[in-house]
């Protein structure tokens, strides 16, 4: 694992970067891309053996980024309300993107 990923996993990347870059930006990009591929494959009448892995593909990233934001929020030096909003917003956002 690269040092950047270790830092992200350990909560050592600042909360604003972890939340906005990794949870929001990369999360949307990955989840919408896999959703588009899923819909294309569904329209092409691909079998469940192809559809299922494509649908499940973003879930490990979503779990990873939830943990990263959660740990980064522990180190956030600002008001607790922002750390808590980032935590719960990320959980909600990742669940919504996974279900989309």
N, C-alpha and C positions, 0 to 999 in steps of 0.2 A: 504494500500500500504506500502511496506517495506521502510525503511529509504534509502536503496541503490537506489531503484526505484525513490523515491522522489528527492534524490540528482541528479540522472541521468536526470530526467525530468526538474529539475531546473537549469541545466547547471553547477552544482557544482562539477562534476567529471571532471578531467583534459581532455583536448581535445584529447590527444594522446590515452588515454584509451577508451574514448567514441567512437572515430573514429575506431581505429584498433580492439578493442575487440567487441564492440557492433554493430557497423555498418558493418564492414568487416567480422569478424570471425562468430559471431552469426547470422548475416544477411545471409551469404552464407549457413550456416548450416540449418537454418530454411527454407529458400526459396528453396534450393535444395531438402531437405527432403520432403517438401510439394509437390514439382514438381514431385518427384519420386512416391509418393503416388498417386498423380493425374494421372500420366501416367499408373500406375498399375491398378487403378480403371477404367480408360478409356479402357485399354486392356481387362479388365474383363467385359466390357460393362455395367458399373454401370450407374444408371440414373442420370439425371441432378440434382435431389434433393440431391444427395450425392456429385457429382462432383463440383457443385457450391460452397458449403461451404468449401470444401478442397482447391479449387482454391483461395478463398478469405481469407483463414485463416491467411496468413502472412501480410496482408495489415495493420491491426492495429499496429503490431510490426514495420513495415516499417515507418509508420507515426510517431510513438513514437520515433524511433531512429533518424529520420530527425530532429524533434524538439529538441531532446537531443543534437545532434551535433551542431545545429544552436545556441542554448543557450550557450553551452560550448565554442563555437568559440567566443562568445561575451566577454568571460572572459580570453581568451588566451593571455598571456603576450608577446608572441613572435611577429614576423613580421605578419602583416595583411594578406599578400599573403597566408600564410599557413592556416590561419583561413578561408579565402575565398575559397581556394581549398578544404578544408575539407567539407565546406558547400555544394558547388556545386557538388563535387565528391559524397557525400552521396546522394544527391537528384538524380543524374544520376544513381548511383549504385542501389538504392532502386527501381527506376522505371524500370531499366533493369532487375533486379531480379524478380520483380512482373510480368513482361511481359514474362519472360522465361518459 
